[in-house]
Amino acid sequence: MRTHRVGIALIIAAFNLGAQSQPSPSKPRPLYPPEQPHGVGQLIVDVLPVPQSLKQLADMSSLIIEGVVEKAIPSRRGAGQTWRETDSVIRIAQTLKGPTGDSTIVISQMGGRVGDSADQPTQYSLVQPGERYILFLSADDRNALPPVEGLKRYGVTAAWAGLLLVGTDGLIHTDPKYHDPLRKTYEGKSKEEMIDLSKDAINQKQTPSN
């Protein structure tokens, strides 16, 4: 099975994406040649920094919402891009942080299937139509991406940290096969509790250093 490694460098609310073969994401470069492989490959995403608290995650995000996945768009692989990405249209139920003028947005996630070849993320799942999330997002300003219904583009902050699935029971659920200590902290909390915690994190002031 192929293993693809992709680095994300997060600086304040912006992010840069790149495939890499070295541990540091500061100089992204392809791990494997851009020929068309076949079968299913593992996709590993390196994130810098990895948020250690809800406050840090909120500070890294330019948009925080409760939203429902309306549809997933067929995965794509851009020119010179060695991994696949999947775009999904999100209907906003409420906005906790950021601009409030949009009712729908599009988010991009690394991973997906193109033809008979797929990149399967090892740290998170791709969102699916009908699912409800509390999403911590960062503006995606990459110019080469195709437009989607004229919607503003965002990416999930820290790739997986900003994905909080609200189950049909109204509780936050995390997949046990993904080892993410921050998200697991909120396993089983109600949607209302999670929204209140998120608002507290957004409004929490930085503690001045001595």
URGIMO-V16744 format. One record per backbone hydrogen bond with DSSP energy under -1.0 kcal/mol. NH is the residue of the N-H (numbers start at 1). CO is the residue of the C=O. Records with the same first field share a line. If there is no record, write none. Layout:
BEGIN
NH->CO / CO
END
This chain:
BEGIN
4->42
6->44
7->18
8->46
9->16
10->48
11->14
14->11
16->9
18->7
20->5
29->19
39->116
41->118
42->2
43->120
44->4
46->6
48->8
57->53
58->54
59->55
60->56
62->137
63->137
64->97
65->135
66->94
67->133
68->91
69->131
70->89
71->89
73->87
76->85
81->78
85->76
86->109
88->107
89->71
90->105
91->68
92->103
93->66
94->66
96->64
97->64
105->90
106->152
107->88
108->154
109->86
111->84
112->119
114->117
117->114
118->39
119->112
120->41
122->43
130->69
131->128
133->67
134->164
135->65
136->162
137->63
138->155
140->153
151->148
154->106
155->138
157->136
159->156
160->158
161->158
162->157
163->160
164->134
166->132
167->171
170->167
172->189
173->165
178->175
180->178
184->180
185->181
186->183
187->184
188->172
189->186
191->170
194->190
195->191
196->192
197->193
198->194
199->195
200->196
201->197
202->198
203->199
204->200
END
